[in-house]
């Protein structure tokens, strides 16, 4: 059994964009309840997430953008929701949660690289993969996975980091940040055409973008991922694998139109395990992205973590 770190913080639940918003604090609660019910929490090594430093985030985003988000967060402390994007806003706890979400990935990278743990899952929010260099969107403020990847490169001297994103939405922000940086390979499967309709065909040998038609099930998903991701990862030989772990491609999810089930998340996690075991000294850091049907989210995260544990 692999030693898995579980990084989270109760303050990630104080970011609240309104009781009707799908990206709600209940997402983390649903994950915690299911992990406890399935007994998996006993097998995880818990870590309290720490906030990211400004300079860590500024590796992925311009200083001016980081300052802008910080200022909106300070302005929102008095209690009013302040819109940042059409579907993204900040309230009293939003900046704190965003700093923790960005920091948890860096902290997990540090622990994995030090050998304290072999793998990690970050149960944090807000998600990050839609945040472009200078643009917050799609519920995302800072690009947590990009911050973690650049932390691995700058802090630990890695030269090849892979990001695997299986959220139902394309990780446009991650592609935007790394489109000219061949130290990071981005493998993203996503429903298409679909939100955000940005950076879905950006050229680059290190950008493996795999569109999937609405209505597709796990058979199509598995075939496309295996065909596109595996040869690219084998050629790239990543020293560390990061996962943008979105679970909104689940058939029950209200925001997507793909038909994955828990077994598909077990399959993709096993595939990533195999690549990591062969090429990356088993090192994996997984960071929560989407997933908005609470029961399906909890079960899918458990399936994902169970496979990382029992590899």
C-alpha positions, 0 to 999 in steps of 0.5 A: 500500500502506498503512503498517501498524503491528504491535504485540506483545510476547513477554511477552504469551506468558507469560500461561498459564492451563494447557496445556488452556486454549484461550486459550494462548500458542500463539495468538500463535506461530501468528500470527507463524509464518503472517505470516512464512511468507506474507511479510507481516511484511516489509510491516509496521512493528514496534512493541514494545508498552508497558504501559498506565498505571493511569490509562488503564485507569481510564477504562474500569474503576473504580479499585477494579476495576483495583486488584483485578486488579493485586493478584491479579496480584501475588499470582499471581507466586509461581506459583499460578494464581488464578481470577478467573472460571470460565474466567479465571485469573491466573498469574505473567505475567498482569498484565504481559501484560494491561497490555501488551495494554491499552497496545498499543491506546493506543500504536497509537492514538497512532501512527495519530493522529500520522500515523506509520502509517495503520493498526495491528494489535495481536497481544496477549493476553489478549483484552478484549471480555468484560471489563465495567466491574467484571467479568473474564470470558471470558478477559478482564481489562481491556477493551483496545478500550474503553481504546483508544477512551477514550484516543482521546477523552481524549488526542486529543480525538476525539468519535466513535469506532466499534468493530466487533466480529466475534468469534463472541461478543458483546462484552458488556464493550464494550457494558457500558462504552459503553451510556451513552456515545454518543461510541462506536458499538459494532457487534457481530455474534455467534452467538446464543443463545450465550455470554456471553448478556449485553448482547446486546439492550441498547438504544441508537441507538449500539449496533448488535447483530447476532445470527446463528443457529448454523450460519450461513455467510458469506452470512448474515454478510455480509448482516446486517453490510452491512444493520446496520452500514453505515447506522449507520456512515454516519450516525455518521461516526466519526473513528477505527475500532477493530476487535475482531478475533476469528476464532472465527467460523471454521468450524474453530474449536472454540468457535463454531458459525458457518461463516466462512472466510478470504474472509469476513474479507477481505470484512469488512476491505474493508468496514471499509477502505471506511468508514474511507477515506470517513469516518475518514481511513483510520484503523483500529486492530485488536486481537486478540480470539478465535480458537482453532483455531491454523491457522485463526487464523493464516490468518485474521489474515493475510487480515485484515492483507493487506486492510488493507495492500493497500487 
